[in-house]
Amino acid sequence: MGKITILSETTKNPISLIGERAGICWGANIENKERNYKRGLDCIEAGHGRTLEYVNVELVIDGYSARVIREWYTHLGGAPTRLQASTRYIDYGNFEYVIPPKVEKNEEAKRIYEDTMRAITEAGEKLEELGIPREDSAMLLPLGMTTKIVDKRNMRNLIDMSRQRMCTRAYWEYRELFRDICNALRDYSEEWAYVIDTQMMPKCEALGYCPETYCCGRKPKKNEE
Ligand SMILES: Cc1cc2nc3c(=O)[nH]c(=O)nc-3n(C[C@H](O)[C@H](O)[C@H](O)COP(=O)(O)OP(=O)(O)OC[C@H]3O[C@@H](n4cnc5c(N)ncnc54)[C@H](O)[C@@H]3O)c2cc1C
């Protein structure tokens, strides 16, 4: 569906980098690569969260809905930054959009959904003919249209995000987006593969119980343990 591009500024060896940074503060020999790696692992396993903030992640996230990106923006911890495709300078005359699987599977629902998207496109064209500037006609664009962002954050933020967004109760497109990011990072390096496979998990896995009011049943609620 969407496309994740890992930019080269993303730290290639996150565990070694963590170990190197921590080593400086511990007066260790940071020329020793094996020891850096081992120290990095210790930091991760001991939950020394600050050390994770040295690991940079820069991504192009393309082809997901403006709606899921709106949710993406709620993860503010660690002061991430991002740029998003403009709705003033880009012509959305024939915008692309996400079709939710439940709509895709239902012929009647799909017809209504696609007719609505077409009607929005046509309305935009008519407003343009009337001399309405793009910055105003763009108000009609739906949250289901796809967008592109360039995103920069640290590994701690991404691990924290996994706790919320790998939750079965999180929005389905976010869960897909997060899985796509995990797969792209897993391919980026062996160290990333280790981090993804050991640290990215929903909060119930990390806590051993579900803290949500409405539980999916995967783990017991705290008082049911
Ligand atoms: C089932 C479900 C339903 C949801 N529904 C909604 C919804 O209806 N509306 C909505 O807006 N969101 C909703 N969310 C999103 C959720 O509530 C959070 O807004 C989102 O996960 C980002 O916040 P965060 O604390 O997880 O992450 P971040 O903002 O990235 O924060 C990460 C961590 O950093 C620390 N931190 C961050 N900021 C500060 C600060 N200012 N001061 C001190 N410490 C800080 C905290 O320890 C925090 O846990 C939903 C999520 C789920 C899973």
The ligand as an SDF file (V2000), in Angstrom:
LIG
                    3D

 53 58  0  0  0  0  0  0  0  0999 V2000
   -6.8820    2.6780   21.3300 C   0  0  0  0  0  0  0  0  0  0  0  0
   -6.3220    4.0790   21.2070 C   0  0  0  0  0  0  0  0  0  0  0  0
   -7.1870    5.1410   21.0910 C   0  0  0  0  0  0  0  0  0  0  0  0
   -6.7000    6.4540   20.9920 C   0  0  0  0  0  0  0  0  0  0  0  0
   -7.5750    7.4690   20.8540 N   0  0  0  0  0  0  0  0  0  0  0  0
   -7.1390    8.7480   20.7190 C   0  0  0  0  0  0  0  0  0  0  0  0
   -8.0540    9.8280   20.4930 C   0  0  0  0  0  0  0  0  0  0  0  0
   -9.2480    9.6370   20.4620 O   0  0  0  0  0  0  0  0  0  0  0  0
   -7.5380   11.0800   20.3360 N   0  0  0  0  0  0  0  0  0  0  0  0
   -6.1930   11.3410   20.4020 C   0  0  0  0  0  0  0  0  0  0  0  0
   -5.7690   12.4860   20.2740 O   0  0  0  0  0  0  0  0  0  0  0  0
   -5.3070   10.3290   20.6040 N   0  0  0  0  0  0  0  0  0  0  0  0
   -5.7400    9.0560   20.7630 C   0  0  0  0  0  0  0  0  0  0  0  0
   -4.8330    8.0380   20.9160 N   0  0  0  0  0  0  0  0  0  0  0  0
   -3.4110    8.3950   20.9570 C   0  0  0  0  0  0  0  0  0  0  0  0
   -2.8290    8.4520   22.3860 C   0  0  0  0  0  0  0  0  0  0  0  0
   -3.7440    8.8840   23.3320 O   0  0  0  0  0  0  0  0  0  0  0  0
   -1.5850    9.3940   22.4560 C   0  0  0  0  0  0  0  0  0  0  0  0
   -1.9140   10.7000   22.1620 O   0  0  0  0  0  0  0  0  0  0  0  0
   -0.5090    8.9910   21.5100 C   0  0  0  0  0  0  0  0  0  0  0  0
   -0.2190    7.6560   21.7010 O   0  0  0  0  0  0  0  0  0  0  0  0
    0.7810    9.8300   21.6950 C   0  0  0  0  0  0  0  0  0  0  0  0
    1.1090   10.0760   23.0620 O   0  0  0  0  0  0  0  0  0  0  0  0
    2.2280    9.2510   23.8520 P   0  0  0  0  0  0  0  0  0  0  0  0
    2.2270    9.7750   25.2530 O   0  0  0  0  0  0  0  0  0  0  0  0
    1.9760    7.8200   23.6570 O   0  0  0  0  0  0  0  0  0  0  0  0
    3.5920    9.5730   23.0620 O   0  0  0  0  0  0  0  0  0  0  0  0
    4.5710   10.8310   23.1180 P   0  0  0  0  0  0  0  0  0  0  0  0
    3.8330   12.1160   23.0570 O   0  0  0  0  0  0  0  0  0  0  0  0
    5.5690   10.5850   22.0500 O   0  0  0  0  0  0  0  0  0  0  0  0
    5.2440   10.7210   24.5230 O   0  0  0  0  0  0  0  0  0  0  0  0
    6.1130    9.6360   24.8450 C   0  0  0  0  0  0  0  0  0  0  0  0
    6.4410    9.7110   26.3040 C   0  0  0  0  0  0  0  0  0  0  0  0
    7.2700   10.8580   26.5150 O   0  0  0  0  0  0  0  0  0  0  0  0
    6.9140   11.4820   27.7110 C   0  0  0  0  0  0  0  0  0  0  0  0
    6.3920   12.8320   27.4490 N   0  0  0  0  0  0  0  0  0  0  0  0
    5.9190   13.3230   26.2750 C   0  0  0  0  0  0  0  0  0  0  0  0
    5.5310   14.5860   26.3940 N   0  0  0  0  0  0  0  0  0  0  0  0
    5.7760   14.9230   27.6580 C   0  0  0  0  0  0  0  0  0  0  0  0
    5.5560   16.1180   28.4170 C   0  0  0  0  0  0  0  0  0  0  0  0
    5.0700   17.2150   27.8700 N   0  0  0  0  0  0  0  0  0  0  0  0
    5.8780   16.0900   29.7070 N   0  0  0  0  0  0  0  0  0  0  0  0
    6.4050   15.0190   30.3000 C   0  0  0  0  0  0  0  0  0  0  0  0
    6.6330   13.8540   29.6410 N   0  0  0  0  0  0  0  0  0  0  0  0
    6.3180   13.8140   28.3560 C   0  0  0  0  0  0  0  0  0  0  0  0
    5.9090   10.6060   28.4090 C   0  0  0  0  0  0  0  0  0  0  0  0
    6.5510    9.6620   29.2090 O   0  0  0  0  0  0  0  0  0  0  0  0
    5.2580    9.8890   27.2560 C   0  0  0  0  0  0  0  0  0  0  0  0
    4.6450    8.6690   27.6240 O   0  0  0  0  0  0  0  0  0  0  0  0
   -5.2950    6.7070   21.0090 C   0  0  0  0  0  0  0  0  0  0  0  0
   -4.4240    5.6200   21.1210 C   0  0  0  0  0  0  0  0  0  0  0  0
   -4.9110    4.3260   21.1840 C   0  0  0  0  0  0  0  0  0  0  0  0
   -3.9380    3.1790   21.2890 C   0  0  0  0  0  0  0  0  0  0  0  0
  1  2  1  0
  2  3  1  0
  2 52  2  0
  3  4  2  0
  4  5  1  0
  4 50  1  0
  5  6  2  0
  6  7  1  0
  6 13  1  0
  7  8  2  0
  7  9  1  0
  9 10  1  0
 10 11  2  0
 10 12  1  0
 12 13  2  0
 13 14  1  0
 14 15  1  0
 14 50  1  0
 15 16  1  0
 16 17  1  0
 16 18  1  0
 18 19  1  0
 18 20  1  0
 20 21  1  0
 20 22  1  0
 22 23  1  0
 23 24  1  0
 24 25  2  0
 24 26  1  0
 24 27  1  0
 27 28  1  0
 28 29  2  0
 28 30  1  0
 28 31  1  0
 31 32  1  0
 32 33  1  0
 33 34  1  0
 33 48  1  0
 34 35  1  0
 35 36  1  0
 35 46  1  0
 36 37  1  0
 36 45  1  0
 37 38  2  0
 38 39  1  0
 39 40  1  0
 39 45  2  0
 40 41  1  0
 40 42  2  0
 42 43  1  0
 43 44  2  0
 44 45  1  0
 46 47  1  0
 46 48  1  0
 48 49  1  0
 50 51  2  0
 51 52  1  0
 52 53  1  0
M  END
$$$$
